[in-house]
């Protein structure tokens, strides 16, 4: 049933005029293209994971087939010099907030450093307040527990996996690393799905579009796929077989031989299969928008989160891959398809970045930036429209590396309209491999030399000095956003919003992901009371051992039997407030941490509950 018309003026002439412009069309039971929806655009923001700038036919790839994305690119306006962070979560924090991720506490990809400060204002929150239905379908990677989940950060509908990807330690153990028929989380609830994960995300988005139409609401859909991120064990098999028959060696920058060549060929076939599967779903998306007569006034954006996850073909042979701060690791396409407002084929080469997407989309949706919200990004919609505007020169800074606290000068780049200063000291290091005085700053005329082949630092020391000073101002600014700027957020337990709470290796501190490591979780106990803990072992215990729970100043030990996959530690009284929790599994041959821990606040007078 269509929603009742909004109240109108009593004037008969007003009623007559409104009757001409408010037309409700029923197509298959759906209310489509009403005047109330036509005024503002809908938005679909697609971001693939670990797909490089060169992984599209539209950017020159000779072997990976992306016909639907290529067609979208031809019909779109684009920013041809668009930057992202070199790894996953930092890009996502910038995209969601319009702010550099160093302001948001999300500074790495795991061990508690991919959790975003819950007080940050997301684009979903702003658009929801403006009346948009907001949905995310795919990869969030900014926190798995309350108050960090997408459903806590402005999304009215969510279907996501936990952590940085399927097949990671944040997966429910029952998922068994599956991309097909995966266990995902619908609005926080573990849900068995049917089909390949990318297909499932797009299907959920289509349902959300139809629901939004029935509710007479504009929609903002965020579709961040986890493909083609590894592991690569579960991909669309028919597409993999197709690519195995192609000469994928042509895409390899470093060509191995023998068994290594066969392995690399198979890996590229798997990646290409996932990419083409995304492309097929982009085609399905436009079919759905056409069916509902929404294409004209729906913004569809396609971008990637970082460079390619293997050393492979990159447009114009840009240097680097994922995790690098050379161009190949941090450049993304940015195609915006919006027939109602943008000219197909328009290209603007002004440098832009992930921090600019929020203000640009708010401008497109005619939604003001909330008062008092400090953004780092700029609205580049006028550039996409081809308008002549005043665009003051600025620097874009990208920095990312492992560790608890960002290190000044470590693995960063800064660029202005012409020059790029880069210090590629290695993403995988928490600090400098040599003393802090060691520098290998490189300077490139990035407009003339996008491949970064000629280091001009010695020839232009004045440019190096200027860009270093600009970088230092930036670093001081983002590092002083809040008093405890780089402290990770705490996971809240004992709230009605999430009970039980699953603690995973994704967010523990001081540990790693491997089965022999251990760590602790920073918690906020929202409500004092009795708590039960279910410790999940993976692999199962091989012998008799002990599980030791440390929390709230006390230690509780329980026996672990051989072959045990779960151990219960029940009836622990916790006071309200901040604290930390650690579980250690001790066996004759050593100790390790658990796979996950389920924490459940027990209702007053009740017995322990189990799934």
matplotlib code that plots the C-alpha trace (Angstrom):
import matplotlib.pyplot as plt

x = [0.0, 1.3, 2.0, -0.7, 0.1, 1.7, -0.8, -1.5, -2.9, -6.6, -6.5, -8.2, -5.7, -2.8, -4.4, -4.8, -1.1, 0.2, -1.9, -0.1, 3.4, 2.9, 2.4, 2.3, 3.1, 2.6, 5.0, 4.9, 3.6, 6.4, 5.9, 8.4, 9.6, 7.4, 8.0, 9.1, 12.0, 12.9, 14.0, 17.1, 19.3, 19.7, 23.3, 25.0, 28.7, 30.6, 34.1, 36.0, 38.7, 42.3, 41.4, 44.1, 43.7, 44.8, 42.2, 39.6, 39.2, 38.4, 42.0, 43.7, 43.8, 43.9, 42.7, 40.5, 36.9, 34.8, 32.4, 29.7, 32.1, 33.7, 30.3, 29.6, 32.9, 32.1, 28.8, 30.3, 32.2, 35.5, 38.3, 41.4, 43.8, 42.1, 43.9, 43.1, 45.1, 47.5, 45.4, 41.8, 40.5, 42.2, 40.5, 37.2, 37.5, 38.4, 35.5, 32.9, 33.9, 35.5, 38.4, 41.9, 41.9, 44.5, 41.7, 39.4, 41.6, 41.4, 45.1, 45.8, 43.9, 43.9, 44.7, 42.4, 43.7, 40.9, 38.2, 36.9, 36.0, 32.2, 31.8, 33.0, 30.1, 29.6, 28.0, 25.3, 24.4, 24.2, 22.1, 19.9, 19.2, 18.2, 15.7, 17.6, 17.3, 20.9, 22.2, 25.6, 26.2, 29.7, 32.8, 32.7, 36.1, 35.8, 34.7, 32.6, 31.1, 28.9, 29.2, 31.4, 29.2, 27.6, 24.1, 25.5, 27.0, 24.0, 23.1, 19.5, 20.2, 23.4, 24.5, 28.3, 31.0, 33.2, 36.8, 38.8, 37.4, 35.8, 38.3, 39.8, 39.9, 36.8, 34.7, 32.3, 34.0, 31.0, 31.7, 34.8, 36.3, 33.5, 32.8, 30.0, 27.0, 28.8, 27.6, 27.1, 25.7, 22.3, 21.8, 24.1, 22.6, 24.5, 22.7, 23.3, 23.2, 22.9, 25.2, 28.6, 29.2, 29.3, 26.1, 24.5, 25.6, 24.1, 20.9, 20.5, 21.1, 18.3, 15.9, 16.8, 16.2, 12.7, 12.0, 13.0, 10.7, 7.8, 8.6, 8.9, 12.5, 15.7, 18.4, 22.1, 23.7, 27.3, 28.5, 32.0, 32.8, 35.4, 36.4, 38.9, 40.6, 42.2, 42.1, 41.5, 40.3, 36.6, 35.9, 33.4, 34.7, 33.4, 35.1, 38.3, 38.4, 37.8, 40.8, 43.1, 42.9, 44.1, 47.8, 47.8, 51.6, 51.1, 49.8, 52.8, 55.4, 57.8, 57.5, 58.5, 59.2, 58.2, 55.8, 55.9, 54.6, 51.8, 50.8, 50.9, 48.8, 46.2, 46.2, 45.6, 42.8, 41.1, 41.5, 40.2, 37.2, 36.2, 36.6, 34.5, 31.9, 31.8, 31.4, 28.4, 26.8, 27.3, 25.4, 22.6, 22.5, 21.9, 19.3, 17.5, 17.7, 16.4, 13.6, 12.5, 13.1, 15.7, 18.8, 18.5, 18.7, 20.7, 24.4, 26.5, 30.1, 32.9, 36.2, 38.7, 40.2, 43.9, 46.3, 46.3, 47.0, 49.6, 52.4, 50.5, 49.6, 48.8, 47.8, 50.8, 53.0, 52.7, 55.1, 53.8, 51.0, 48.8, 50.6, 52.9, 52.8, 54.0, 51.2, 50.3, 49.4, 47.3, 45.6, 42.0, 39.5, 36.6, 33.7, 30.4, 27.4, 24.6, 22.8, 20.5, 23.4, 26.8, 28.1, 29.2, 32.9, 33.9, 37.3, 38.9, 42.5, 42.5, 44.0, 41.3, 41.0, 38.8, 38.3, 36.5, 33.7, 31.6, 31.4, 30.9, 28.0, 26.4, 26.5, 25.0, 22.2, 21.7, 22.3, 24.3, 27.4, 26.4, 27.3, 30.6, 31.8, 35.4, 36.1, 39.4, 37.8, 36.4, 33.4, 34.6, 31.1, 31.6, 34.7, 32.7, 30.1, 32.8, 32.2, 34.9, 35.4, 38.0, 40.0, 42.7, 45.9, 46.2, 48.3, 47.0, 48.7, 48.7, 50.4, 49.9, 52.0, 51.8, 51.9, 50.0, 51.1, 51.9, 55.5, 56.5, 58.0, 57.3, 55.8, 54.0, 53.5, 52.4, 51.6, 50.4, 49.2, 52.7, 55.1, 55.0, 57.3, 57.3, 59.1, 58.6, 60.0, 57.8, 54.2, 55.0, 57.3, 56.0, 58.9, 62.1, 64.3, 67.2, 67.5, 64.9, 67.5, 67.7, 65.8, 65.3, 62.9, 62.0, 60.7, 58.9, 57.3, 54.2, 52.4, 55.3, 56.5, 53.5, 55.7, 58.0, 61.1, 63.3, 64.0, 64.4, 65.0, 68.7, 67.7, 64.9, 65.7, 63.4, 60.4, 61.5, 61.7, 58.3, 56.5, 58.2, 57.0, 53.4, 53.6, 54.7, 51.8, 49.5, 50.9, 50.8, 47.2, 45.8, 47.7, 46.1, 42.4, 41.7, 43.7, 44.3, 44.4, 45.8, 44.2, 42.0, 38.3, 36.9, 34.4, 31.2, 29.8, 26.7, 24.5, 21.0, 22.5, 24.7, 24.5, 26.5, 29.5, 32.0, 35.6, 38.0, 41.6, 40.8, 40.5, 42.7, 45.7, 49.4, 48.7, 48.8, 46.5, 48.4, 47.2, 50.2, 49.7, 47.7, 46.4, 43.9, 40.8, 40.1, 36.5, 33.9, 31.5, 28.3, 26.4, 27.7, 26.5, 27.1, 28.9, 29.4, 32.3, 32.4, 36.0, 36.2, 39.3, 40.5, 42.3, 40.7, 42.7, 45.1, 45.7, 44.7, 45.2, 43.9, 42.0, 42.9, 40.6, 42.0, 39.5, 38.6, 41.6, 40.9, 42.0, 39.7, 41.1, 39.1, 40.2, 40.4, 39.7, 41.4, 39.5, 37.6, 36.4, 34.7, 35.2, 32.7, 33.7, 30.5, 29.3, 32.0, 31.0, 32.1, 31.9, 30.9, 33.7, 36.8, 39.0, 40.7, 40.1, 42.6, 42.2, 45.3, 45.2, 48.0, 49.2, 52.2, 53.8, 53.1, 50.4, 48.3, 45.2, 41.6, 40.1, 37.2, 35.5, 31.7, 30.8, 27.2, 25.7, 23.4, 19.9, 19.2, 18.2, 18.8, 21.1, 24.0, 22.7, 24.4, 23.9]
y = [0.0, 3.5, 5.9, 8.6, 11.9, 14.5, 17.1, 19.7, 23.3, 23.6, 25.6, 23.8, 25.2, 23.9, 20.5, 20.5, 21.5, 18.9, 16.2, 16.9, 16.5, 13.8, 10.6, 7.2, 4.4, 0.8, -1.6, -5.1, -3.8, -1.2, 2.5, 4.1, 7.5, 9.6, 13.4, 13.1, 10.8, 12.6, 15.8, 14.2, 11.5, 8.1, 6.9, 3.6, 3.6, 0.5, -0.1, -3.3, -4.7, -5.1, -4.4, -2.3, 0.7, -1.5, -4.3, -2.9, -2.9, 0.8, 1.4, -0.7, -4.2, -6.6, -9.7, -9.1, -8.7, -5.9, -4.9, -3.6, -1.4, -0.3, 0.8, 2.6, 4.4, 5.6, 7.0, 8.6, 11.7, 10.9, 12.1, 10.7, 11.5, 10.0, 8.8, 6.2, 4.8, 1.8, -0.6, -1.4, 0.1, 3.5, 4.1, 3.1, 5.5, 8.3, 7.5, 7.3, 10.4, 12.8, 13.0, 11.7, 8.3, 9.5, 11.5, 8.5, 6.0, 3.6, 3.5, -0.2, -3.2, -5.6, -6.2, -3.5, -0.8, -1.0, 0.1, 3.6, 6.1, 5.7, 9.5, 10.1, 11.3, 9.0, 9.8, 7.3, 9.2, 12.5, 11.1, 9.1, 12.4, 13.9, 11.2, 8.7, 4.9, 3.8, 0.3, -1.4, -4.8, -6.3, -5.3, -2.7, -3.3, -0.5, -2.5, -5.7, -5.0, -2.4, 0.6, 0.3, -1.7, -0.2, -0.5, 1.7, 4.2, 5.3, 2.3, 1.2, -2.1, -4.1, -7.4, -7.7, -10.1, -9.4, -8.2, -7.5, -10.4, -13.8, -16.6, -14.5, -15.1, -12.9, -15.5, -17.6, -21.0, -22.5, -20.5, -22.6, -19.8, -20.0, -17.3, -19.4, -19.9, -17.7, -16.9, -13.1, -10.7, -9.1, -6.2, -7.8, -11.3, -14.3, -15.3, -18.2, -17.1, -18.9, -18.1, -16.5, -13.6, -10.8, -12.0, -12.1, -8.5, -7.2, -9.2, -7.7, -4.2, -4.9, -5.9, -2.7, -0.5, -2.1, -1.6, 2.0, 2.6, 1.1, 3.4, 6.4, 7.1, 7.9, 5.4, 5.5, 2.1, 1.3, -1.8, -2.5, -6.0, -8.2, -9.5, -9.8, -9.8, -13.2, -15.9, -17.2, -20.7, -20.0, -18.2, -18.6, -21.8, -21.3, -18.0, -19.4, -22.0, -19.4, -17.4, -20.4, -20.6, -17.0, -15.9, -14.2, -14.1, -10.9, -9.3, -10.3, -7.7, -10.3, -13.6, -16.6, -20.0, -23.6, -24.4, -20.8, -19.6, -22.1, -21.0, -17.3, -18.1, -19.8, -17.0, -14.4, -16.6, -16.6, -12.9, -12.2, -14.5, -12.5, -9.2, -10.4, -11.6, -8.1, -6.7, -9.1, -7.7, -4.1, -5.1, -6.6, -3.3, -1.2, -3.7, -3.2, 0.6, 0.5, -1.8, 0.6, 3.7, 5.0, 5.1, 8.8, 10.2, 7.6, 8.3, 5.1, 5.4, 2.8, 3.0, 0.7, 0.8, 0.4, -1.0, -4.6, -7.4, -9.0, -7.4, -7.2, -4.9, -1.3, 1.4, 3.2, 0.9, 2.9, 1.7, -0.3, -2.4, -2.7, -1.3, 0.9, 4.7, 4.9, 5.5, 1.9, 1.3, 4.4, 5.3, 4.4, 5.0, 7.3, 7.0, 8.8, 7.8, 10.3, 11.0, 13.6, 15.9, 14.8, 14.7, 11.3, 11.1, 14.3, 13.9, 16.1, 15.6, 17.7, 15.6, 14.3, 11.7, 9.5, 12.3, 14.3, 11.8, 12.7, 16.4, 15.7, 13.3, 15.6, 18.4, 16.2, 15.2, 18.8, 17.9, 20.4, 19.5, 19.3, 22.4, 22.1, 19.1, 19.5, 17.9, 17.5, 16.8, 19.1, 19.0, 18.2, 18.0, 21.2, 19.7, 16.6, 19.0, 20.8, 24.1, 26.7, 27.3, 28.6, 25.6, 26.7, 24.7, 22.1, 19.1, 15.6, 13.4, 9.6, 7.7, 4.2, 1.5, -1.2, -0.3, 1.3, 4.9, 6.6, 7.6, 10.9, 10.6, 6.8, 5.5, 8.6, 10.7, 14.3, 15.8, 19.1, 20.0, 19.1, 17.6, 14.4, 13.8, 10.2, 8.3, 4.5, 3.1, 0.0, -0.5, -3.7, -2.0, -0.3, 2.2, 2.9, 0.0, 2.4, 5.2, 8.0, 10.3, 8.0, 9.4, 8.3, 11.0, 10.9, 13.8, 13.4, 15.8, 13.5, 15.2, 14.7, 11.4, 9.4, 6.3, 7.9, 7.0, 10.1, 11.3, 15.0, 15.6, 16.6, 19.0, 20.7, 20.9, 23.9, 21.8, 19.1, 21.6, 23.1, 19.8, 18.5, 21.6, 21.0, 17.3, 18.3, 20.7, 18.0, 15.4, 17.8, 18.6, 15.1, 13.9, 16.5, 15.7, 14.4, 14.1, 10.3, 10.5, 7.1, 5.1, 2.3, 2.3, -0.1, -2.8, -2.5, -5.5, -6.0, -3.7, -4.5, -3.7, -6.8, -9.8, -12.0, -10.2, -12.1, -11.1, -12.2, -12.0, -9.1, -6.8, -8.1, -6.1, -7.1, -10.4, -11.5, -13.7, -17.0, -19.9, -19.6, -16.0, -14.4, -10.9, -9.1, -7.1, -3.6, -3.5, -1.2, -3.1, -1.1, -2.9, -4.6, -8.2, -11.8, -12.8, -16.1, -16.8, -19.4, -19.9, -21.2, -23.3, -23.6, -25.9, -28.1, -29.1, -31.8, -32.8, -31.9, -28.3, -25.2, -22.2, -19.1, -16.1, -12.8, -10.0, -7.3, -8.1, -11.8, -15.0, -18.0, -21.3, -24.2, -27.6, -28.2, -31.8, -33.4, -32.7, -29.8, -27.1, -25.0, -24.3, -22.5, -20.2, -19.1, -16.9, -14.3, -11.0, -7.9, -4.3, -1.5, 0.4, 0.1, -3.0, -5.7, -9.4, -12.1, -15.8, -18.1, -21.7, -23.7, -27.1, -29.2, -28.0, -24.3, -21.7, -19.8, -17.7, -18.7, -18.4, -16.3, -15.7, -15.2, -12.9, -13.0, -10.9, -13.2, -11.9, -11.6, -15.0, -16.9, -19.8, -19.8, -19.6, -21.4, -21.1]
z = [0.0, -0.9, 2.0, 2.5, 0.9, 3.1, 4.4, 1.7, 1.7, 1.9, -1.3, -4.1, -6.6, -4.5, -4.3, -8.1, -8.7, -6.2, -7.9, -11.1, -9.6, -7.1, -9.1, -7.5, -9.9, -8.8, -10.5, -9.1, -5.9, -5.5, -5.2, -7.6, -8.8, -6.6, -6.5, -2.9, -4.0, -7.2, -5.4, -3.8, -5.3, -4.0, -3.4, -3.9, -2.9, -4.0, -2.8, -3.6, -1.4, -2.7, -6.3, -7.9, -10.2, -13.1, -12.6, -15.0, -18.7, -18.4, -17.1, -19.7, -18.3, -21.3, -19.5, -16.5, -17.8, -16.3, -19.0, -16.7, -14.7, -17.9, -19.3, -16.0, -16.3, -19.8, -18.5, -15.4, -14.5, -12.8, -10.6, -12.3, -9.5, -6.5, -3.4, -0.7, 2.2, 1.5, 3.6, 4.5, 7.7, 7.4, 4.1, 5.5, 8.5, 6.2, 3.8, 6.6, 8.4, 5.9, 8.3, 8.4, 10.1, 12.6, 14.1, 14.5, 16.4, 13.5, 12.6, 11.6, 10.4, 13.4, 17.1, 18.3, 16.0, 13.4, 15.8, 15.1, 17.9, 18.3, 18.8, 15.2, 13.0, 10.0, 6.6, 7.5, 10.6, 8.8, 5.9, 8.3, 10.2, 6.9, 6.2, 4.2, 4.7, 5.3, 4.6, 4.5, 2.9, 3.0, 4.9, 7.7, 9.4, 12.0, 15.0, 15.6, 19.0, 20.6, 20.2, 17.1, 14.8, 11.7, 13.4, 16.1, 13.6, 11.6, 9.4, 9.8, 8.0, 7.9, 6.6, 7.2, 8.1, 11.1, 11.2, 8.0, 6.0, 5.8, 6.7, 9.5, 13.3, 13.7, 11.8, 13.9, 14.1, 12.4, 9.3, 8.6, 6.4, 3.8, 1.2, -0.2, 2.2, 4.7, 8.2, 8.2, 10.7, 9.9, 12.2, 14.7, 14.6, 13.1, 10.0, 7.6, 4.0, 0.7, -2.2, -2.9, -0.5, -3.2, -4.7, -1.2, -0.5, -3.7, -3.3, 0.2, -1.3, -3.9, -1.2, 0.7, -2.4, -2.8, 0.9, 0.7, -2.2, -0.4, 2.6, 0.3, 1.4, -0.4, 0.2, 0.9, 0.3, 1.1, -0.7, 0.4, -0.9, 0.8, -2.7, -4.1, -0.7, 0.3, 1.2, -2.3, -1.5, -2.2, -5.5, -8.3, -9.9, -13.4, -13.6, -12.2, -14.8, -17.5, -16.3, -15.9, -19.7, -20.1, -20.4, -17.0, -17.0, -19.0, -15.8, -13.6, -12.8, -11.5, -13.4, -11.4, -12.9, -12.4, -9.5, -8.4, -11.8, -11.7, -8.2, -9.2, -12.3, -10.1, -7.6, -10.3, -11.8, -8.4, -8.0, -11.5, -10.9, -7.9, -9.8, -12.7, -10.2, -8.7, -12.2, -12.9, -9.8, -10.9, -14.0, -11.9, -9.9, -13.0, -14.2, -10.8, -11.0, -14.5, -13.5, -10.8, -13.0, -10.5, -12.7, -13.7, -10.1, -8.3, -7.7, -8.2, -7.2, -7.8, -6.0, -4.3, -0.8, -1.7, -4.2, -5.6, -3.2, -5.4, -7.6, -10.8, -13.7, -12.6, -15.0, -16.5, -14.5, -11.3, -8.6, -5.6, -4.4, -1.3, 1.8, -0.3, -0.3, -3.9, -6.4, -7.1, -3.5, -2.9, -6.2, -6.9, -9.7, -8.7, -11.1, -10.2, -12.3, -12.0, -15.3, -13.8, -13.0, -14.4, -18.0, -19.2, -19.9, -17.9, -16.3, -13.7, -12.8, -9.6, -6.7, -4.4, -1.8, 0.4, 2.9, 0.2, -0.4, 2.6, 1.9, -1.8, -1.2, 1.3, -1.2, -3.9, -1.5, -0.4, 3.2, 5.2, 7.1, 10.8, 12.7, 14.5, 12.6, 11.6, 8.2, 6.5, 3.1, 0.5, -1.7, -5.3, -6.8, -8.7, -10.3, -11.4, -12.9, -14.9, -13.1, -12.9, -9.1, -6.8, -5.5, -3.2, -3.3, -0.6, 0.4, 0.7, 3.2, 3.4, 6.2, 7.5, 9.2, 11.8, 15.5, 18.4, 17.7, 14.4, 14.1, 12.6, 9.1, 9.0, 5.8, 4.5, 1.4, 1.0, -2.4, -3.7, -7.2, -8.7, -6.2, -4.1, -1.1, -0.1, 2.7, 1.9, 5.1, 5.2, 6.3, 8.2, 10.7, 13.8, 13.5, 11.6, 10.9, 11.5, 14.0, 13.6, 12.1, 9.1, 6.1, 2.5, 1.5, -2.2, -4.2, -7.5, -10.0, -9.9, -12.8, -15.2, -13.6, -12.3, -12.3, -9.7, -11.6, -11.0, -7.4, -7.5, -3.8, -4.3, -7.1, -5.3, -1.6, -1.2, -2.2, 0.2, 3.0, 2.2, 2.0, 5.2, 7.0, 5.7, 6.8, 10.3, 10.6, 9.5, 11.9, 14.8, 14.0, 13.5, 16.6, 18.8, 17.9, 21.5, 24.7, 24.4, 20.6, 19.8, 22.6, 21.1, 21.9, 24.5, 23.8, 25.9, 27.6, 29.7, 27.6, 26.1, 22.7, 22.6, 24.8, 24.4, 23.2, 21.0, 21.7, 18.9, 18.0, 15.6, 18.6, 21.3, 22.3, 22.3, 20.5, 16.9, 14.8, 14.9, 17.1, 19.4, 20.4, 23.1, 24.0, 26.2, 25.5, 26.7, 28.0, 29.5, 31.8, 31.4, 34.2, 37.3, 37.7, 37.1, 33.9, 32.1, 29.8, 27.0, 25.8, 22.2, 21.4, 17.8, 17.4, 20.0, 23.1, 22.3, 26.0, 29.5, 30.4, 32.2, 31.1, 33.1, 33.1, 34.3, 34.8, 37.4, 39.6, 39.9, 38.3, 37.7, 36.6, 35.1, 33.7, 30.0, 28.9, 25.8, 22.5, 24.2, 21.8, 24.4, 28.1, 30.4, 33.2, 34.8, 37.6, 37.7, 39.4, 37.6, 38.8, 36.4, 34.8, 32.6, 32.7, 30.7, 30.2, 29.3, 28.9, 28.8, 27.8, 29.4, 28.3, 29.0, 25.7, 26.3, 26.4, 23.9, 23.7, 22.8, 19.4, 20.8, 24.1, 24.4, 27.3, 28.5, 31.3, 33.2, 34.0, 37.7, 39.2, 36.0, 35.2, 32.6, 29.1, 26.1, 22.4]

ax = plt.figure().add_subplot(projection="3d")
ax.plot(x, y, z, "-o")
ax.set_aspect("equal")
plt.show()
